[in-house]
């Protein structure tokens, strides 16, 4: 008979739903990016698009990329900016939540995300659109907070299941969000003017904000919090300095052996996402240019990727016992190699989908397992900091990898 300590806490499911609502809006924009960039190419009145295009042209000449892929580089720039802002925000948000509690900080993040979609709806030029992405990036600490919340309410036996649910939220986001975006992309071709207002308002995260505010109960009681925000931010340099970030300097008091294990885990996570992000950010453009995929075909492609991840995480990874978490992670790391080979040599859709299938399985295994292992380190007052640093490392890897891979 299953004991109470082995049951997943109800708060984990509330966090799962909140994260899913956010990710549906976040992934919706992926198939829309090519259409959005085409819109601003012809309608930007500020001259920013032309200026950025000139800068990207010089980079394109430097790396020897064909001119038709300039839009891919443009998309990579926007992805890098968004991820770099996440890199800055995640550890700071996590540290503040260690002192004032998870709920207030999460609500602040959700308000910021909602504001970014309002700006997107008002973005008649590229400057406002980039500003919207800026606010969205700095508000994306909700992912690291979700993982800290799960660590708060989970036992050693249920933590893996909780982290797998985070992975399932990402998978479902990639199943439904891009399909919605693809429908809007097809719809936009029949429209003129500021067509993006409708998808931007559709993505507005007010539902998420209301749901979380009403249903979530604080998971970090006052007696377990850090003494003050000042205390948690005293090591601000360690939260923003890349060298200190990899050293986990902000997580004090760990045994030397545990600190070294945490550092190794952080490096593995960074390298994996550095490689992974090269495909993640450019897949929409790759299939558009190499396979002439329409927005709807791209939506179905993301549907297959997300469905594979959801089935893998819900049917297998969620049930992996703690003793086998590391082994499962290693298997997933190896799978990224054949997945990239298949995508790289693909000339037919069947080879492309084989690579993407392996890509999805790899992600479904690696990310939840690494987060499960990472959540075992640090005191109750440090969970937010540890999760924030990992999310920051991941965001930094994406920021760098989306341009260099």
BELTAFEN-V198061 format. One record per residue. SS is DSSP state (alpha for helix, beta for strand, coil for the rest). PSI is psi in whole degrees, 0 to 359 (none if undefined). D_FIRST is the distance of its C-alpha to the first C-alpha in whole Angstrom. Layout:
ss->SS psi->PSI d_first->D_FIRST
ss->SS psi->PSI d_first->D_FIRST
This chain:
ss->coil psi->137 d_first->0
ss->coil psi->129 d_first->4
ss->coil psi->164 d_first->6
ss->alpha psi->326 d_first->10
ss->alpha psi->343 d_first->12
ss->alpha psi->355 d_first->10
ss->coil psi->143 d_first->11
ss->coil psi->129 d_first->15
ss->coil psi->142 d_first->17
ss->alpha psi->330 d_first->19
ss->alpha psi->329 d_first->22
ss->alpha psi->320 d_first->21
ss->alpha psi->325 d_first->22
ss->alpha psi->316 d_first->25
ss->alpha psi->320 d_first->26
ss->alpha psi->313 d_first->26
ss->alpha psi->317 d_first->28
ss->alpha psi->315 d_first->30
ss->alpha psi->321 d_first->31
ss->alpha psi->315 d_first->31
ss->alpha psi->319 d_first->34
ss->alpha psi->317 d_first->36
ss->alpha psi->331 d_first->35
ss->alpha psi->317 d_first->36
ss->alpha psi->322 d_first->40
ss->alpha psi->316 d_first->40
ss->alpha psi->343 d_first->40
ss->alpha psi->330 d_first->42
ss->coil psi->343 d_first->45
ss->coil psi->307 d_first->45
ss->coil psi->345 d_first->47
ss->coil psi->342 d_first->49
ss->alpha psi->312 d_first->50
ss->alpha psi->318 d_first->53
ss->alpha psi->321 d_first->54
ss->alpha psi->317 d_first->54
ss->alpha psi->323 d_first->56
ss->alpha psi->322 d_first->59
ss->alpha psi->312 d_first->59
ss->alpha psi->336 d_first->60
ss->alpha psi->323 d_first->62
ss->alpha psi->345 d_first->64
ss->alpha psi->0 d_first->64
ss->coil psi->120 d_first->63
ss->coil psi->354 d_first->66
ss->coil psi->343 d_first->66
ss->coil psi->359 d_first->66
ss->alpha psi->321 d_first->63
ss->alpha psi->316 d_first->62
ss->alpha psi->320 d_first->65
ss->alpha psi->315 d_first->65
ss->alpha psi->323 d_first->62
ss->alpha psi->321 d_first->63
ss->alpha psi->318 d_first->66
ss->alpha psi->318 d_first->63
ss->alpha psi->327 d_first->61
ss->alpha psi->317 d_first->64
ss->alpha psi->320 d_first->65
ss->alpha psi->321 d_first->62
ss->alpha psi->319 d_first->62
ss->alpha psi->323 d_first->65
ss->alpha psi->318 d_first->64
ss->alpha psi->352 d_first->61
ss->coil psi->24 d_first->63
ss->coil psi->144 d_first->60
ss->coil psi->148 d_first->62
ss->alpha psi->331 d_first->63
ss->alpha psi->346 d_first->61
ss->alpha psi->11 d_first->58
ss->alpha psi->326 d_first->59
ss->alpha psi->326 d_first->57
ss->alpha psi->316 d_first->54
ss->alpha psi->323 d_first->55
ss->alpha psi->314 d_first->55
ss->alpha psi->323 d_first->52
ss->alpha psi->322 d_first->51
ss->alpha psi->314 d_first->53
ss->alpha psi->320 d_first->51
ss->alpha psi->320 d_first->47
ss->alpha psi->317 d_first->48
ss->alpha psi->314 d_first->50
ss->alpha psi->315 d_first->46
ss->alpha psi->324 d_first->44
ss->alpha psi->323 d_first->47
ss->alpha psi->323 d_first->46
ss->alpha psi->320 d_first->42
ss->alpha psi->320 d_first->43
ss->alpha psi->322 d_first->45
ss->alpha psi->321 d_first->43
ss->alpha psi->309 d_first->39
ss->alpha psi->328 d_first->39
ss->alpha psi->315 d_first->41
ss->alpha psi->315 d_first->39
ss->alpha psi->319 d_first->36
ss->alpha psi->319 d_first->38
ss->alpha psi->320 d_first->39
ss->alpha psi->333 d_first->36
ss->alpha psi->336 d_first->35
ss->alpha psi->322 d_first->38
ss->alpha psi->356 d_first->38
ss->coil psi->160 d_first->34
ss->alpha psi->321 d_first->33
ss->alpha psi->311 d_first->33
ss->alpha psi->320 d_first->37
ss->alpha psi->321 d_first->38
ss->alpha psi->317 d_first->35
ss->alpha psi->320 d_first->38
ss->alpha psi->319 d_first->41
ss->alpha psi->316 d_first->40
ss->alpha psi->326 d_first->39
ss->alpha psi->317 d_first->42
ss->alpha psi->320 d_first->44
ss->alpha psi->317 d_first->42
ss->alpha psi->319 d_first->44
ss->alpha psi->324 d_first->47
ss->alpha psi->325 d_first->47
ss->alpha psi->328 d_first->47
ss->alpha psi->315 d_first->50
ss->alpha psi->320 d_first->52
ss->alpha psi->318 d_first->51
ss->alpha psi->332 d_first->52
ss->coil psi->4 d_first->55
ss->coil psi->81 d_first->56
ss->coil psi->350 d_first->59
ss->coil psi->171 d_first->60
ss->alpha psi->330 d_first->58
ss->alpha psi->314 d_first->59
ss->alpha psi->324 d_first->56
ss->alpha psi->316 d_first->54
ss->alpha psi->324 d_first->54
ss->alpha psi->322 d_first->53
ss->alpha psi->317 d_first->50
ss->alpha psi->327 d_first->49
ss->alpha psi->309 d_first->49
ss->alpha psi->325 d_first->48
ss->alpha psi->320 d_first->45
ss->alpha psi->314 d_first->44
ss->alpha psi->347 d_first->45
ss->coil psi->0 d_first->42
ss->coil psi->22 d_first->39
ss->coil psi->355 d_first->38
ss->alpha psi->334 d_first->35
ss->alpha psi->312 d_first->33
ss->alpha psi->325 d_first->33
ss->alpha psi->322 d_first->32
ss->alpha psi->318 d_first->29
ss->alpha psi->324 d_first->28
ss->alpha psi->321 d_first->28
ss->alpha psi->316 d_first->27
ss->alpha psi->320 d_first->23
ss->alpha psi->326 d_first->24
ss->alpha psi->316 d_first->24
ss->alpha psi->4 d_first->21
ss->coil psi->147 d_first->19
ss->coil psi->174 d_first->17
ss->coil psi->327 d_first->18
ss->coil psi->330 d_first->15
ss->coil psi->353 d_first->15
ss->alpha psi->319 d_first->19
ss->alpha psi->320 d_first->19
ss->alpha psi->321 d_first->18
ss->alpha psi->316 d_first->20
ss->alpha psi->327 d_first->23
ss->alpha psi->325 d_first->22
ss->alpha psi->326 d_first->23
ss->alpha psi->316 d_first->26
ss->alpha psi->321 d_first->27
ss->alpha psi->323 d_first->26
ss->alpha psi->317 d_first->28
ss->alpha psi->319 d_first->31
ss->alpha psi->312 d_first->31
ss->alpha psi->325 d_first->31
ss->alpha psi->319 d_first->34
ss->alpha psi->343 d_first->35
ss->alpha psi->310 d_first->35
ss->alpha psi->316 d_first->36
ss->alpha psi->307 d_first->38
ss->alpha psi->328 d_first->41
ss->alpha psi->318 d_first->41
ss->alpha psi->315 d_first->42
ss->alpha psi->320 d_first->45
ss->alpha psi->320 d_first->46
ss->alpha psi->317 d_first->47
ss->alpha psi->324 d_first->49
ss->alpha psi->317 d_first->50
ss->alpha psi->316 d_first->52
ss->alpha psi->323 d_first->53
ss->alpha psi->332 d_first->54
ss->coil psi->341 d_first->57
ss->coil psi->1 d_first->58
ss->coil psi->162 d_first->59
ss->coil psi->169 d_first->61
ss->coil psi->209 d_first->61
ss->coil psi->67 d_first->58
ss->coil psi->337 d_first->56
ss->alpha psi->348 d_first->53
ss->alpha psi->319 d_first->53
ss->alpha psi->307 d_first->51
ss->alpha psi->328 d_first->48
ss->alpha psi->316 d_first->48
ss->alpha psi->327 d_first->47
ss->alpha psi->324 d_first->45
ss->alpha psi->349 d_first->43
ss->coil psi->128 d_first->43
ss->coil psi->28 d_first->40
ss->alpha psi->322 d_first->41
ss->alpha psi->318 d_first->38
ss->alpha psi->316 d_first->35
ss->alpha psi->314 d_first->37
ss->alpha psi->314 d_first->37
ss->alpha psi->311 d_first->33
ss->alpha psi->317 d_first->32
ss->alpha psi->322 d_first->34
ss->alpha psi->325 d_first->33
ss->alpha psi->337 d_first->29
ss->coil psi->135 d_first->29
ss->coil psi->138 d_first->28
ss->coil psi->134 d_first->29
ss->coil psi->351 d_first->27
ss->coil psi->93 d_first->29
ss->coil psi->158 d_first->30
ss->alpha psi->324 d_first->34
ss->alpha psi->343 d_first->33
ss->alpha psi->359 d_first->31
ss->coil psi->159 d_first->34
ss->coil psi->156 d_first->37
ss->coil psi->325 d_first->40
ss->coil psi->161 d_first->42
ss->alpha psi->323 d_first->43
ss->alpha psi->320 d_first->46
ss->alpha psi->316 d_first->44
ss->alpha psi->337 d_first->41
ss->coil psi->7 d_first->44
ss->coil psi->330 d_first->46
ss->coil psi->39 d_first->45
ss->alpha psi->324 d_first->46
ss->alpha psi->322 d_first->48
ss->alpha psi->339 d_first->45
ss->alpha psi->337 d_first->44
ss->alpha psi->337 d_first->47
ss->coil psi->125 d_first->48
ss->alpha psi->316 d_first->47
ss->alpha psi->314 d_first->47
ss->alpha psi->329 d_first->46
ss->alpha psi->314 d_first->43
ss->alpha psi->333 d_first->42
ss->alpha psi->352 d_first->42
ss->coil psi->43 d_first->40
ss->coil psi->327 d_first->42
ss->coil psi->344 d_first->41
ss->coil psi->87 d_first->38
ss->coil psi->163 d_first->39
ss->coil psi->2 d_first->38
ss->coil psi->150 d_first->36
ss->coil psi->150 d_first->36
ss->alpha psi->318 d_first->38
ss->alpha psi->319 d_first->36
ss->alpha psi->321 d_first->33
ss->alpha psi->318 d_first->36
ss->alpha psi->321 d_first->38
ss->alpha psi->319 d_first->34
ss->alpha psi->320 d_first->34
ss->alpha psi->318 d_first->38
ss->alpha psi->318 d_first->37
ss->alpha psi->319 d_first->34
ss->alpha psi->320 d_first->37
ss->alpha psi->317 d_first->39
ss->alpha psi->315 d_first->37
ss->alpha psi->316 d_first->36
ss->alpha psi->311 d_first->40
ss->alpha psi->318 d_first->41
ss->alpha psi->311 d_first->38
ss->alpha psi->333 d_first->39
ss->alpha psi->314 d_first->43
ss->alpha psi->315 d_first->43
ss->alpha psi->320 d_first->40
ss->alpha psi->336 d_first->42
ss->alpha psi->324 d_first->46
ss->alpha psi->323 d_first->44
ss->alpha psi->313 d_first->42
ss->alpha psi->337 d_first->45
ss->alpha psi->0 d_first->48
ss->alpha psi->319 d_first->46
ss->alpha psi->314 d_first->47
ss->alpha psi->322 d_first->51
ss->alpha psi->310 d_first->50
ss->alpha psi->332 d_first->50
ss->alpha psi->315 d_first->52
ss->alpha psi->320 d_first->55
ss->alpha psi->330 d_first->54
ss->coil psi->3 d_first->53
ss->coil psi->37 d_first->54
ss->coil psi->139 d_first->51
ss->coil psi->171 d_first->51
ss->alpha psi->323 d_first->49
ss->alpha psi->320 d_first->47
ss->alpha psi->323 d_first->47
ss->alpha psi->323 d_first->45
ss->alpha psi->317 d_first->43
ss->alpha psi->325 d_first->41
ss->alpha psi->313 d_first->41
ss->alpha psi->328 d_first->39
ss->alpha psi->314 d_first->37
ss->alpha psi->316 d_first->36
ss->alpha psi->310 d_first->36
ss->alpha psi->320 d_first->33
ss->alpha psi->319 d_first->31
ss->alpha psi->314 d_first->31
ss->alpha psi->317 d_first->30
ss->alpha psi->316 d_first->27
ss->alpha psi->321 d_first->26
ss->alpha psi->315 d_first->26
ss->alpha psi->320 d_first->24
ss->alpha psi->327 d_first->22
ss->alpha psi->338 d_first->21
ss->coil psi->300 d_first->21
ss->alpha psi->321 d_first->22
ss->alpha psi->335 d_first->19
ss->alpha psi->2 d_first->16
ss->coil psi->123 d_first->19
ss->coil psi->156 d_first->17
ss->alpha psi->323 d_first->19
ss->alpha psi->339 d_first->21
ss->alpha psi->8 d_first->22
ss->alpha psi->314 d_first->23
ss->alpha psi->317 d_first->27
ss->alpha psi->317 d_first->27
ss->alpha psi->319 d_first->26
ss->alpha psi->317 d_first->29
ss->alpha psi->317 d_first->32
ss->alpha psi->317 d_first->31
ss->alpha psi->323 d_first->32
ss->alpha psi->320 d_first->35
ss->alpha psi->328 d_first->36
ss->alpha psi->337 d_first->36
ss->alpha psi->334 d_first->38
ss->alpha psi->302 d_first->41
ss->alpha psi->333 d_first->41
ss->alpha psi->317 d_first->41
ss->alpha psi->325 d_first->44
ss->alpha psi->314 d_first->46
ss->alpha psi->315 d_first->45
ss->alpha psi->321 d_first->46
ss->alpha psi->325 d_first->49
ss->alpha psi->359 d_first->51
ss->coil psi->126 d_first->49
ss->coil psi->348 d_first->52
ss->coil psi->147 d_first->51
ss->alpha psi->327 d_first->48
ss->alpha psi->323 d_first->45
ss->alpha psi->320 d_first->46
ss->alpha psi->313 d_first->45
ss->alpha psi->331 d_first->42
ss->alpha psi->315 d_first->41
ss->alpha psi->317 d_first->41
ss->alpha psi->328 d_first->39
ss->alpha psi->314 d_first->36
ss->alpha psi->323 d_first->36
ss->alpha psi->315 d_first->37
ss->alpha psi->318 d_first->34
ss->alpha psi->317 d_first->31
ss->alpha psi->311 d_first->33
ss->alpha psi->319 d_first->32
ss->alpha psi->332 d_first->29
ss->alpha psi->317 d_first->28
ss->alpha psi->305 d_first->30
ss->alpha psi->309 d_first->30
ss->alpha psi->323 d_first->26
ss->alpha psi->319 d_first->26
ss->alpha psi->318 d_first->29
ss->alpha psi->324 d_first->28
ss->alpha psi->314 d_first->24
ss->alpha psi->319 d_first->26
ss->alpha psi->325 d_first->29
ss->coil psi->351 d_first->26
ss->coil psi->350 d_first->25
ss->coil psi->147 d_first->29
ss->coil psi->161 d_first->31
ss->coil psi->178 d_first->30
ss->alpha psi->325 d_first->29
ss->alpha psi->352 d_first->33
ss->alpha psi->357 d_first->33
ss->alpha psi->316 d_first->30
ss->alpha psi->322 d_first->33
ss->alpha psi->315 d_first->35
ss->alpha psi->311 d_first->33
ss->alpha psi->322 d_first->32
ss->alpha psi->319 d_first->36
ss->alpha psi->318 d_first->37
ss->alpha psi->316 d_first->35
ss->alpha psi->327 d_first->36
ss->alpha psi->318 d_first->40
ss->alpha psi->319 d_first->40
ss->alpha psi->318 d_first->38
ss->alpha psi->321 d_first->41
ss->alpha psi->318 d_first->44
ss->alpha psi->319 d_first->43
ss->alpha psi->320 d_first->43
ss->alpha psi->319 d_first->46
ss->alpha psi->316 d_first->48
ss->alpha psi->328 d_first->47
ss->alpha psi->340 d_first->47
ss->alpha psi->331 d_first->51
ss->alpha psi->341 d_first->51
ss->coil psi->none d_first->49
